[in-house]
Amino acid sequence: MTGPGPTPSPTRRRWIERWDPEDEVFWRETGERTARRNLWLSVFSEHIGFSVWALWSVLVLFMGPEYGLTPADKFLLTSVVTLVGAVVRVPYTFAVALFGGRNWTIISASALLVPTVTAFVVMEPGTPFSTFLLVGLLAGIGGGNFASSMTNINAFFPLRKKGWALGLNAGGGNIGVPVIQLVALAIIGYGGGPRVLLGIYIPLIVLAALLAALFMDNLASLKNDTGAAKDAARDGHTWIMSFLYVGTFGSFIGYSFAFGQVLTNQFGRTPLQAAYLTFLGPLLGSLVRPLGGRLADRYGGARITLWNYVGMAAATAVLLAASMLRSLPLFVSVFVVLFVLSGLGNGSTYKMIPGIFQAKALEKGLRGEEAAADGRRLSGAAMGLIGAVGALGGVGINLAFRQSFLSYGSGTGAFVAFLVFYGACFTVTWTVYLRRPVTQSKPQLSYAKV
């Protein structure tokens, strides 16, 4: 049985040459301590990235009539930010293998200074809408930190711990959304302006990059593998899981960006009143994401995901009624429930990804570390694609709200579309991962426990 890996060579500072988390002796003596340290630092960096990504969902609340923007302009602005955050997740995923997890965390964290400082410069009445759109494009890079962080942490943990680790990593990042909303609430409440908010985050970005430089590690086993990207893109499960992740994470990020605007436009809340309500849903949705991963570890990600979509569809139906009745208490209460369910689903769907590719490695006849390495290779590559497509769901939600307000003056039309989509997600989950075929020519892969 192999023992702990060697100390990283001084000539390749903070590179770990051997990493075998499936070896229980290695994990107990060396691996777990190192993996947890990298996990917590990854959480902090990703947290700041999410806050920068969600920056404009907060800044639009500061932008009163003197800025000359319509509700449709603001929904378009947040849609653009979400779109860029989705697209950059693909290159960010493979940047980990090219540069190393620690090195890329330093680079990606430092890059957050660009949109934050730029927003600090332009954030004032009289700035053209086109300029706000351009600066919003820059803020989208904060969404990419999630993909690189998840790919990196996925490689650090054994399969039996991935649901918890990935859920904690993602949940800690997701919570950057409600945290920046809470900070904005405090600033608005004390009469401060948007530049105060931006000034708070600039030193935090520097701190995240510094901590990564001092205490994180690179895994030499995460070599750049373009074949993994091609293999993951060719696998049908990558795109099926992308579709399901649109329903969970797309809902979380889309609602996080749009909730405050819906409250101000449909229910006549002031920015301060909206800020008092908007943070709670993203906060709870972020906190329960590790629970979704933990439940998936125990009961199977497919089962948790299936019943989670039942809950999301039911909550959306109630939300639709609340929207038509214009009942603010019911609307806010059910929206918070929908956020919680999206967080649970985020954890359970991401747990499914490594489990699916591990099962496929076993089907190919691979065993032991060989099977685990093949599963890590493909699941790490697939996560970037799945995360990118899932984030596009946030774009769809903001565009759906924009069109609904243009057509009907409320979000009612958008909720009908969301209800139909959740029904489709339920059907796909059951059909692909839980349904037992009546006849089959060869044993079916067991995905019910992934």
C-alpha positions as CSV (number, residue, x, y, z in Angstrom):
1,M,0.0,0.0,0.0
2,T,1.4,3.4,-0.9
3,G,2.2,6.0,1.7
4,P,2.0,9.8,1.7
5,G,3.3,11.6,-1.3
6,P,6.6,13.5,-1.3
7,T,7.1,17.1,-0.3
8,P,6.8,19.4,-3.4
9,S,10.2,20.1,-4.9
10,P,11.6,23.6,-4.1
11,T,12.1,24.1,-7.9
12,R,8.4,23.7,-8.5
13,R,7.0,25.6,-5.5
14,R,3.7,24.4,-4.3
15,W,3.3,21.7,-6.9
16,I,2.2,18.3,-5.6
17,E,3.6,15.6,-7.8
18,R,1.6,12.6,-6.4
19,W,-2.0,12.8,-5.5
20,D,-4.1,9.7,-4.7
21,P,-7.2,10.6,-2.6
22,E,-8.8,7.2,-3.1
23,D,-5.9,5.6,-1.2
24,E,-7.3,5.7,2.4
25,V,-3.8,5.7,4.0
26,F,-2.7,8.6,1.8
27,W,-5.9,10.4,2.5
28,R,-5.7,10.0,6.2
29,E,-2.0,10.8,6.6
30,T,-1.5,13.5,4.0
31,G,-4.4,14.1,1.6
32,E,-7.3,15.3,3.8
33,R,-5.4,18.1,5.5
34,T,-4.1,19.4,2.2
35,A,-7.4,19.1,0.4
36,R,-9.3,20.9,3.2
37,R,-6.8,23.8,3.2
38,N,-7.2,24.3,-0.6
39,L,-11.0,23.9,-0.2
40,W,-11.3,26.8,2.3
41,L,-9.1,29.1,0.3
42,S,-10.9,28.2,-2.9
43,V,-14.2,29.0,-1.2
44,F,-13.0,32.5,-0.3
45,S,-11.7,33.3,-3.7
46,E,-14.8,32.0,-5.4
47,H,-17.0,33.9,-2.9
48,I,-15.4,37.2,-4.0
49,G,-15.8,36.2,-7.6
50,F,-19.5,35.6,-7.2
51,S,-19.8,38.9,-5.4
52,V,-18.2,40.7,-8.4
53,W,-20.4,38.8,-10.8
54,A,-23.5,39.8,-8.8
55,L,-22.3,43.4,-8.6
56,W,-24.6,44.9,-11.2
57,S,-27.7,43.2,-9.7
58,V,-27.0,45.4,-6.7
59,L,-25.8,48.5,-8.6
60,V,-29.0,48.8,-10.6
61,L,-30.8,49.4,-7.3
62,F,-28.7,52.5,-6.8
63,M,-29.5,53.7,-10.3
64,G,-32.6,56.0,-9.8
65,P,-34.4,58.1,-12.4
66,E,-31.3,60.4,-12.7
67,Y,-29.5,57.6,-14.5
68,G,-32.2,57.5,-17.3
69,L,-32.5,53.7,-17.5
70,T,-35.8,51.9,-18.1
71,P,-36.6,48.5,-16.4
72,A,-35.9,46.8,-19.7
73,D,-32.5,48.4,-19.8
74,K,-31.7,47.1,-16.3
75,F,-32.8,43.6,-17.2
76,L,-30.7,43.7,-20.3
77,L,-27.7,44.9,-18.3
78,T,-27.9,42.0,-15.8
79,S,-28.5,39.6,-18.7
80,V,-25.3,40.7,-20.3
81,V,-23.3,40.2,-17.1
82,T,-24.8,36.7,-16.6
83,L,-24.0,35.8,-20.3
84,V,-20.3,36.6,-20.0
85,G,-20.1,34.8,-16.7
86,A,-21.5,31.7,-18.4
87,V,-19.3,31.8,-21.5
88,V,-16.0,32.3,-19.6
89,R,-16.6,29.2,-17.5
90,V,-15.4,27.0,-20.4
91,P,-11.9,28.5,-20.7
92,Y,-11.6,28.9,-16.9
93,T,-12.2,25.2,-16.5
94,F,-9.2,24.2,-18.6
95,A,-7.1,27.0,-17.3
96,V,-6.6,25.0,-14.1
97,A,-4.9,22.2,-16.1
98,L,-2.8,24.7,-18.1
99,F,-1.6,26.9,-15.2
100,G,-2.3,24.9,-12.0
101,G,-5.1,25.4,-9.5
102,R,-3.1,27.7,-7.2
103,N,-1.6,29.7,-10.0
104,W,-4.9,30.2,-11.8
105,T,-6.7,31.2,-8.6
106,I,-4.1,34.0,-8.2
107,I,-4.6,35.1,-11.8
108,S,-8.4,34.9,-11.7
109,A,-8.7,36.6,-8.3
110,S,-6.4,39.5,-9.4
111,A,-8.4,39.9,-12.6
112,L,-11.5,40.9,-10.6
113,L,-9.8,44.2,-9.9
114,V,-10.5,45.2,-13.5
115,P,-14.3,45.3,-13.4
116,T,-14.4,46.6,-9.9
117,V,-12.1,49.5,-10.4
118,T,-13.7,50.3,-13.8
119,A,-17.2,50.4,-12.2
120,F,-15.9,52.7,-9.5
121,V,-14.8,55.1,-12.2
122,V,-18.0,55.2,-14.4
123,M,-20.7,54.8,-11.7
124,E,-22.4,58.2,-11.9
125,P,-25.5,59.8,-13.6
126,G,-24.9,60.9,-17.1
127,T,-22.8,57.9,-18.1
128,P,-24.1,56.4,-21.4
129,F,-26.0,53.1,-21.2
130,S,-23.5,51.6,-23.7
131,T,-20.7,52.3,-21.2
132,F,-22.6,50.5,-18.4
133,L,-23.1,47.6,-20.7
134,L,-19.4,47.4,-21.5
135,V,-18.4,47.6,-17.8
136,G,-21.0,44.9,-17.1
137,L,-19.3,42.7,-19.6
138,L,-16.1,43.0,-17.6
139,A,-17.9,42.0,-14.4
140,G,-19.0,38.8,-16.0
141,I,-15.5,37.3,-15.5
142,G,-16.4,36.8,-11.8
143,G,-18.7,34.0,-12.9
144,G,-15.8,32.1,-14.4
145,N,-14.1,31.6,-11.0
146,F,-16.8,29.0,-10.1
147,A,-15.8,26.7,-13.0
148,S,-12.1,26.8,-12.3
149,S,-12.6,26.4,-8.6
150,M,-15.0,23.4,-8.9
151,T,-12.6,21.7,-11.4
152,N,-9.7,22.2,-9.0
153,I,-11.5,21.0,-5.9
154,N,-13.0,18.0,-7.7
155,A,-9.5,16.7,-8.2
156,F,-8.5,17.0,-4.5
157,F,-11.3,14.8,-3.0
158,P,-12.1,11.1,-3.2
159,L,-15.4,10.1,-4.8
160,R,-17.1,9.3,-1.4
161,K,-16.4,12.9,-0.3
162,K,-17.2,14.8,-3.5
163,G,-20.8,15.6,-2.8
164,W,-20.0,17.4,0.4
165,A,-16.8,19.0,-0.8
166,L,-18.2,20.3,-4.1
167,G,-21.4,21.4,-2.3
168,L,-19.4,23.3,0.3
169,N,-17.1,24.9,-2.3
170,A,-20.0,26.0,-4.5
171,G,-22.2,27.0,-1.6
172,G,-19.5,29.2,-0.2
173,G,-19.1,30.8,-3.5
174,N,-22.8,31.2,-4.1
175,I,-23.1,33.0,-0.8
176,G,-21.2,35.9,-2.3
177,V,-24.5,36.9,-3.9
178,P,-26.5,37.6,-0.7
179,V,-23.4,38.9,1.1
180,I,-22.9,41.7,-1.5
181,Q,-26.7,42.3,-1.3
182,L,-26.5,42.7,2.5
183,V,-23.5,45.0,2.2
184,A,-25.4,47.1,-0.3
185,L,-28.4,47.2,2.0
186,A,-26.3,48.6,4.8
187,I,-24.8,51.2,2.5
188,I,-28.2,52.3,1.1
189,G,-29.6,52.3,4.6
190,Y,-26.9,54.7,5.8
191,G,-27.2,56.9,2.7
192,G,-24.0,55.8,1.1
193,G,-23.4,55.6,-2.7
194,P,-22.3,52.8,-5.0
195,R,-18.7,53.8,-4.8
196,V,-18.6,52.9,-1.1
197,L,-19.7,49.4,-2.0
198,L,-17.0,49.1,-4.7
199,G,-14.4,50.5,-2.3
200,I,-15.1,47.7,0.2
201,Y,-14.5,44.9,-2.3
202,I,-11.2,46.2,-3.9
203,P,-9.0,45.2,-0.9
204,L,-10.9,41.9,-0.5
205,I,-9.9,41.0,-4.0
206,V,-6.3,41.7,-3.2
207,L,-6.6,39.6,-0.1
208,A,-8.0,36.6,-2.0
209,A,-5.1,36.7,-4.5
210,L,-2.6,37.0,-1.7
211,L,-4.0,34.0,0.3
212,A,-4.0,31.9,-2.8
213,A,-0.4,32.7,-3.5
214,L,0.7,31.9,0.0
215,F,-1.2,28.8,0.9
216,M,-2.8,27.0,-2.1
217,D,-1.2,24.1,-4.1
218,N,-1.1,22.9,-7.7
219,L,-1.7,19.3,-8.6
220,A,0.7,18.0,-11.1
221,S,-1.8,15.3,-12.0
222,L,-4.0,17.9,-13.5
223,K,-2.1,18.2,-16.7
224,N,-3.6,19.9,-19.7
225,D,-5.6,17.3,-21.6
226,T,-7.4,18.6,-24.6
227,G,-8.6,15.0,-25.2
228,A,-10.6,15.2,-22.0
229,A,-12.5,18.2,-23.2
230,K,-13.3,16.5,-26.5
231,D,-14.4,13.3,-24.8
232,A,-16.6,15.1,-22.3
233,A,-18.2,17.1,-25.1
234,R,-19.0,13.9,-27.1
235,D,-20.6,12.3,-24.1
236,G,-24.4,12.7,-24.1
237,H,-24.5,12.8,-20.3
238,T,-22.5,16.0,-20.3
239,W,-25.4,17.7,-22.2
240,I,-28.1,16.0,-20.2
241,M,-26.6,17.2,-17.0
242,S,-26.1,20.7,-18.5
243,F,-29.9,20.8,-19.2
244,L,-30.6,19.8,-15.6
245,Y,-28.1,22.3,-14.2
246,V,-29.9,25.1,-16.2
247,G,-32.9,24.3,-14.0
248,T,-31.1,24.5,-10.7
249,F,-28.1,26.9,-11.0
250,G,-29.7,28.8,-13.8
251,S,-32.7,29.5,-11.5
252,F,-30.4,30.4,-8.6
253,I,-28.3,33.0,-10.4
254,G,-31.1,34.2,-12.6
255,Y,-33.5,34.9,-9.7
256,S,-30.6,36.4,-7.7
257,F,-30.1,39.0,-10.4
258,A,-33.8,39.6,-11.1
259,F,-35.6,39.4,-7.7
260,G,-34.9,43.0,-6.7
261,Q,-36.0,44.4,-10.0
262,V,-39.2,42.3,-9.9
263,L,-40.0,43.7,-6.5
264,T,-39.4,47.3,-7.6
265,N,-41.2,47.1,-10.9
266,Q,-44.2,44.8,-10.1
267,F,-44.8,45.6,-6.4
268,G,-43.6,49.2,-6.3
269,R,-40.9,48.6,-3.6
270,T,-38.2,51.3,-3.2
271,P,-34.6,50.2,-3.7
272,L,-34.1,50.1,0.1
273,Q,-37.3,48.1,0.6
274,A,-36.3,45.7,-2.1
275,A,-32.8,45.3,-0.6
276,Y,-34.3,44.3,2.7
277,L,-36.0,41.3,0.9
278,T,-33.7,40.2,-1.9
279,F,-30.8,38.8,0.2
280,L,-32.7,36.2,2.1
281,G,-33.4,33.8,-0.8
282,P,-29.8,33.7,-2.2
283,L,-28.5,33.4,1.3
284,L,-30.6,30.3,2.2
285,G,-30.1,28.9,-1.3
286,S,-26.3,29.1,-0.8
287,L,-26.3,27.7,2.7
288,V,-28.3,24.6,1.7
289,R,-26.2,23.7,-1.3
290,P,-23.8,21.6,0.8
291,L,-26.8,19.8,2.3
292,G,-27.9,19.0,-1.3
293,G,-24.5,17.4,-1.9
294,R,-24.7,15.6,1.5
295,L,-28.1,14.2,0.7
296,A,-26.9,13.1,-2.7
297,D,-23.9,11.3,-1.1
298,R,-26.4,9.3,1.1
299,Y,-29.4,8.8,-1.1
300,G,-28.2,9.3,-4.7
301,G,-28.1,12.6,-6.6
302,A,-30.6,11.5,-9.2
303,R,-33.3,10.8,-6.6
304,I,-32.7,14.1,-4.7
305,T,-32.7,16.0,-8.0
306,L,-36.0,14.4,-9.2
307,W,-37.9,15.3,-6.1
308,N,-36.3,18.7,-6.0
309,Y,-37.8,19.5,-9.4
310,V,-41.2,18.4,-8.0
311,G,-40.8,21.0,-5.3
312,M,-39.6,23.7,-7.7
313,A,-42.5,23.2,-10.0
314,A,-45.0,23.3,-7.1
315,A,-43.4,26.5,-5.7
316,T,-43.5,28.1,-9.2
317,A,-47.2,27.3,-9.5
318,V,-47.8,29.1,-6.2
319,L,-45.6,31.9,-7.3
320,L,-47.6,32.3,-10.4
321,A,-50.8,32.6,-8.4
322,A,-49.1,35.2,-6.0
323,S,-48.0,37.2,-9.0
324,M,-51.5,37.3,-10.5
325,L,-53.0,38.2,-7.1
326,R,-50.2,40.7,-6.5
327,S,-49.8,39.3,-3.0
328,L,-46.4,40.6,-1.8
329,P,-46.2,38.4,1.4
330,L,-47.0,35.2,-0.5
331,F,-44.8,36.2,-3.4
332,V,-41.7,36.8,-1.2
333,S,-42.3,33.7,1.0
334,V,-42.6,31.3,-2.0
335,F,-39.7,32.9,-3.8
336,V,-37.5,32.2,-0.8
337,V,-38.6,28.6,-0.9
338,L,-37.8,28.4,-4.6
339,F,-34.3,29.7,-3.8
340,V,-33.8,27.0,-1.2
341,L,-34.9,24.3,-3.6
342,S,-32.5,25.6,-6.3
343,G,-29.7,25.5,-3.8
344,L,-30.5,21.9,-2.9
345,G,-30.7,21.0,-6.6
346,N,-27.3,22.6,-7.2
347,G,-25.7,20.3,-4.7
348,S,-27.4,17.2,-5.9
349,T,-26.8,17.7,-9.6
350,Y,-23.1,18.4,-9.2
351,K,-22.7,15.3,-7.1
352,M,-24.2,13.3,-10.0
353,I,-21.4,14.4,-12.5
354,P,-18.4,12.5,-11.0
355,G,-20.6,9.5,-10.1
356,I,-21.8,9.2,-13.7
357,F,-18.3,9.2,-15.2
358,Q,-17.0,6.9,-12.5
359,A,-19.8,4.4,-13.4
360,K,-18.9,4.7,-17.1
361,A,-15.2,4.0,-16.3
362,L,-16.2,0.8,-14.5
363,E,-18.4,-0.1,-17.5
364,K,-15.3,0.2,-19.7
365,G,-13.6,-2.4,-17.5
366,L,-11.4,-0.1,-15.5
367,R,-10.9,-0.7,-11.8
368,G,-9.3,0.9,-8.7
369,E,-7.2,4.1,-9.2
370,E,-7.4,3.7,-13.0
371,A,-11.1,4.0,-12.9
372,A,-11.0,6.8,-10.4
373,A,-8.4,8.7,-12.5
374,D,-10.5,8.3,-15.7
375,G,-13.6,9.5,-13.8
376,R,-11.8,12.5,-12.5
377,R,-10.4,13.3,-15.9
378,L,-13.8,13.4,-17.7
379,S,-15.9,14.8,-14.8
380,G,-13.4,17.7,-14.4
381,A,-13.7,18.6,-18.0
382,A,-17.5,18.1,-18.1
383,M,-18.0,20.4,-15.1
384,G,-16.8,23.4,-17.1
385,L,-19.2,22.8,-19.9
386,I,-22.1,22.0,-17.5
387,G,-21.4,25.0,-15.4
388,A,-21.3,27.3,-18.5
389,V,-24.6,26.0,-19.9
390,G,-26.2,26.0,-16.5
391,A,-25.3,29.7,-16.0
392,L,-26.9,30.5,-19.4
393,G,-30.2,29.6,-17.6
394,G,-29.7,32.9,-15.6
395,V,-29.6,34.8,-18.9
396,G,-32.8,33.1,-20.0
397,I,-34.5,34.0,-16.7
398,N,-33.6,37.7,-17.0
399,L,-34.6,37.9,-20.7
400,A,-37.9,36.1,-19.9
401,F,-38.6,38.7,-17.2
402,R,-37.7,41.5,-19.5
403,Q,-40.1,40.2,-22.2
404,S,-42.8,39.5,-19.7
405,F,-42.7,43.1,-18.3
406,L,-42.6,44.5,-21.8
407,S,-45.6,42.4,-22.9
408,Y,-47.7,42.1,-19.7
409,G,-46.3,44.7,-17.2
410,S,-45.5,41.9,-14.7
411,G,-43.5,38.7,-14.4
412,T,-46.5,36.4,-14.8
413,G,-45.7,35.3,-18.3
414,A,-42.1,34.4,-17.2
415,F,-43.4,32.2,-14.4
416,V,-45.5,30.1,-16.8
417,A,-42.4,29.4,-18.9
418,F,-40.4,28.4,-15.8
419,L,-43.1,26.0,-14.7
420,V,-43.1,24.2,-18.0
421,F,-39.3,24.0,-17.9
422,Y,-39.2,22.4,-14.5
423,G,-41.7,19.8,-15.7
424,A,-39.3,19.0,-18.5
425,C,-36.4,18.7,-16.1
426,F,-38.3,16.2,-13.9
427,T,-39.1,14.1,-17.0
428,V,-35.5,14.0,-18.2
429,T,-34.2,13.1,-14.7
430,W,-36.7,10.2,-14.3
431,T,-36.3,8.9,-17.9
432,V,-32.5,8.9,-18.1
433,Y,-31.3,8.2,-14.5
434,L,-34.1,6.5,-12.6
435,R,-36.5,4.7,-15.0
436,R,-36.0,1.0,-15.2
437,P,-36.5,-0.3,-18.8
438,V,-38.8,-3.3,-19.3
439,T,-36.3,-5.1,-21.5
440,Q,-32.6,-4.6,-22.1
441,S,-30.0,-6.5,-24.0
442,K,-27.2,-5.7,-21.5
443,P,-27.0,-4.6,-17.9
444,Q,-27.9,-0.9,-17.6
445,L,-25.5,1.5,-15.8
446,S,-26.8,2.1,-12.4
447,Y,-27.2,5.9,-12.1
448,A,-29.8,5.9,-9.4
449,K,-27.1,6.2,-6.7
450,V,-24.8,8.7,-8.5
